[in-house]
Amino acid sequence: MAREITRRLYPLHAEAAQQAAELAARQEAEESGRRAVAEAVAGALPGARLEEQYRRTRVIWQHDTRPPGEHGPVQVDSVTVLVGASGEGVQAEASGRPSSVISMLAAFAQAARE
């Protein structure tokens, strides 16, 4: 009886174990790619922080544009980048003073031409 159970169930167990191993390997590769891109983005934005989410990483950078010691309304330039599951795509959002955002976009366009 035990031999019959083993004969019938072992192939199913082996197949399930193989599928689980393949899935784990894909997830590890995906996470590794995402981590590499997120770290590169954070490296380009000094002081950025990373927030891990399920299969995504958010990179947040904020800069107070006031000179040190100056009081008054806070003006913050910020960039938020969402790195997709495998790191093959990113989505960026920039906000702040028009001059800052325009210069960020100009730098982006210049890099795209190179």
Secondary structure, 3 states (H helix, E strand, C coil): CHHHHHHHHHHHHHHHHHHHHHHHHHHHHHHHHHHHHHHHHHHHCCCCEEEEECCEEEEEEEEECCCCCCCCCCCEEEEEEEECCCCCCEEEEEECCHHHHHHHHHHHHHHHHC
